[in-house]
Amino acid sequence: MLKGAIHIHSTYSDGEFTLPELRALFVAEGCSFVCMTDHAEWFDERSLAAYIAECAALSDNTFRFLHGLEYECEQRMHILGYGAEKLASTQDPQQVIQHIDAQKAISVIAHPKDAFFSWIETFQTLPAGIEAWNSKYDSRYAPRAGTFALLQKLQQRKPEMLAFYGQDLHWKKQFHQLFVQLDCESNAPAQVLNALRHGEYSGIKDNLALPSSGKLAENLLAEFERQHRKSDRMRNVFKSGKKALDRMGIKVPASVKAKLRGIF
């Protein structure tokens, strides 16, 4: 069994961590791998090659970076490509999924907005999975029950679709204890991607283990919904306060922002 983290950003796009800092952070957490997903639109061919090369240079049998990209699509829908290494020439989400799949990478719709659910249901080309819990977008406390319901609907057409559990890590003070536990012994890229592709993993937070199928007991979904609504109310209070300060021309200190990122 291998412990790792997925959906991670570095200074190659809009993250605060360098790759060496990320390695130190996740090695200290007992991780054997991290799947990087820096934003594709930040790269040109030269910087992309440097990113892939540094991921490889910082990898060994004890810890490995798997490079990947996050593609921004129409209406700011984001699609992750675990193992992807080619920039896209389209923002059509279904064509981006095809572009990722053609690279033998793993396509995952990231933190789908509630407003996107009905749109996603119309897709003829479906991804390998949906990010069922994004601990930045959904909060560290609980995912949205509705995302699991969306996945179940899509699984009626594509039963092999999976639930992914990503951190979307950007900031140094951000919560980073949502992990993935793989059912494999080697952190070789092919084995890690194969385990992710075939659902041979669980999402792990504290004592909670969530299946790659995304099929959860109704009582757990109800508890997630309760916790998520509670954290969402708290977050909205802080957002309203920030907007009020912005209107008055008062900037929230960076230290306060960093502390709030650690809370949520």
N, C-alpha and C positions, 0 to 999 in steps of 0.2 A: 504494500500500500504506500502511495506517495501523497504527500500534502503539498498543495500549491495554491496559487491565486491567479485569477483571470480578470481580464479587462483592466489593464494597468497603463497609466500614461507617464511619460518622462519629459525631460526638457527638450526632447526632439519635437514635441508639439507643445501642449499647454500645461504640462505637469511641472511641479516644483522640484521633483527628484531627478538627479542624474541617474544613469544606469548603475554606476558603482554604488550609489547610495541606496538604490532599490535592492541591489543584491545584498548589501549588509542588513537592510531592514528585514527582508524576508528570510534570510539565513537565520537571523536571530529568532524568527518565529517558527523555525523548524521546517521551513519549506524546501522542497527539492526542485521546484520549477515555478516560473511565472510566465504567463502568456501576455505579451505586450500588445497593445492596440492603440498606438499613437495615431493621431488624426491624419488621414491620407492627404488632405488639402494643404497641410503644412510642408509637404515634401516636393522636391523635384527629383529627378533621377539620381543626381549626385548625392544629395543628402539622404535619400532612401538607401543607397548603397552603403553609406557610412553607418547608418542606423543598423542595418542587417549585419554588417561586419562587426560592430561593437557588441551587439547581442551575442554573436558567436564567440568573440574574443573573451567575453566575461563568463562563458559557460564551460562547465566541466561535468564530470560524473556525479558530483555532489550537489551541484546547483546549475540549472539551465534556464536561460532566457529563450522563449520561443517568440520570434518576431511575428507581428501581425499588424493589421490596419483597421481603423474605424472610418467608414465612408459616410459622408454627409449627403443625404438624398433630398428629394423634393420635400417641401414643408418641414425641413429640418429633421426628418426621420433619420436615425442613425443605424447603420448596419455594420456589425463587427465581422471581420474576416480573420479568424484564428489560423495562423500560418500563411496568410496572404502576403504577397510581396510585389504586387503590381498595382500601379495607380489606375484609376478608372476614368473613362472619357464620357461618362453619363451620370446623371443624378436620378434616373428612373430607378426606384427601389428594386423592382423585379429584375431589371437588367443588371443591377449591382449584385444581386444574389447570384445570377447566372455567371457574372464575372468572377465572383469569389469561388463558386463551385468549380468553374473551369480550371482554377489553379490547384484543385484538390485540397483547398482550404475549407474551413468550416464557417458557414454563414449563420449569423445570429442577429435577429432584430434586437437592438439594445433599448432598454428602458422604454418600451412603447407607451406613448401617452394614451390616456383613456380615450381621448378624442380620435385616436388612430385605429381603435379596435375594429370598427365597422369597415374601415378602408382596408385593413390588413386581411379581413375575411374575404374580400373580393379578389385577392391575389390569386392568379393562376399558377405562378411560380412561388412556392413556399420555401423558406429557409430550412436549415438543419434544426434550428431551434429558436426559442424566444428567451430573452433574459427575464426570468420569472422573479428574480430578486436582484436589484441593483442597490447596494447599500448606500450609495450617494443619493440617487434619485428617490428611492423609496424610504430611506432612513435606515439606520443601523438596527432599529427595533423590530421591524416586521415588513414583509413584502405586502403588495396589494393582492387580495384574494381574487380580484377581477382578472389579473394577468394569468393566473392558473386556469380560470374559466375560459379565457381566450384560447389558451393552449389546448385545452380539452376539445374545443370546437374545431380547431385546426387539425387535431389528431384524427378526427373523423374522416378527413380527406387524406392525411399523411400520418399514419399511425406511428412512424418512427421519429417524429419530431420530439425534441427534448427540451427540458427546462434547464437553463443555465443560471449560475449564481455568481455574479460578478461584483467586484468592488467599485469599479469606475474611479480608481484612485488617482487624484490629481495633487492634493495638498498635503503638506508635511504634518499638519495637525488632524488630518482626516482619519476617521475610523477605518481600520484595515484588518479586522479580524473575521471577515467572512471568507472562508476558504473552500477549496475543492479537494476532495480525497479521491485519488484515482486507484482503481483496482489493477495496478501493474507494478512491476518491480524495477523497471529501468526508466530513467528520465530522458532517454534518447528521444529526439523530436518525433520520430515516426511513431514510437510507442505511446507518447503522451497524446498526440493528435488522434491516434487510433482509438485510445480509450475514451477521449472526449466525443469522437464521432459516433461511437457505438454505445454511448450511455453507460460506460463502465466507471461511474463516479457517483459521489454524493456531494451535496452542498453541506458545509459544516460551519456551525456557529455555536460556540460554547458546547453544550451537551445535545444540541439539536442536529439531526442528520436528515437531509431532505433528498428524496430520490430524483434521479435524472428524468424519470417519467413525468414528474410534476403531479402525480396522483397522490393527493393528500386527504387525510380524514377530514370530514366535515367540521368536527369540533376544533381541529387545528386551524382550518381556514377561518372559522368564526373568530378564533382568538387572534389570528393575524389581522383580521379586519378591525377588531377592537383596538389593538395596539397601534395599528397604522393610523387610524383616525385620531387617536390621542396625540401621537407624535406630529401628525399633520396640523392639528390645531395649534400646537406649540410653535411649530415652524411658521405658520401663518401670522401668529402674533408678532414674532420677530421681524418677518418681512414687512408687515404693516408699520412697525416702528421705524424700520430703515427708510421706508418710503416717506414717512413724515419728516424724518431728519433730512432726507435729500431735498425735500421741498423747502426746508429752512436753510439749506446750504451748509448743513453740518455733516461732515464726513465721519463715518464710523471708523474708529481706530483699527488698524490692521491686527493688533493683538486681540481685540474683541472678536473680529471676524474669525481669527484662527481658533479661538476658544469655542465659538459656536459650531465651527466645522467639526470639532472634536465631539460635541454633544450630539449632533445629528448625523 
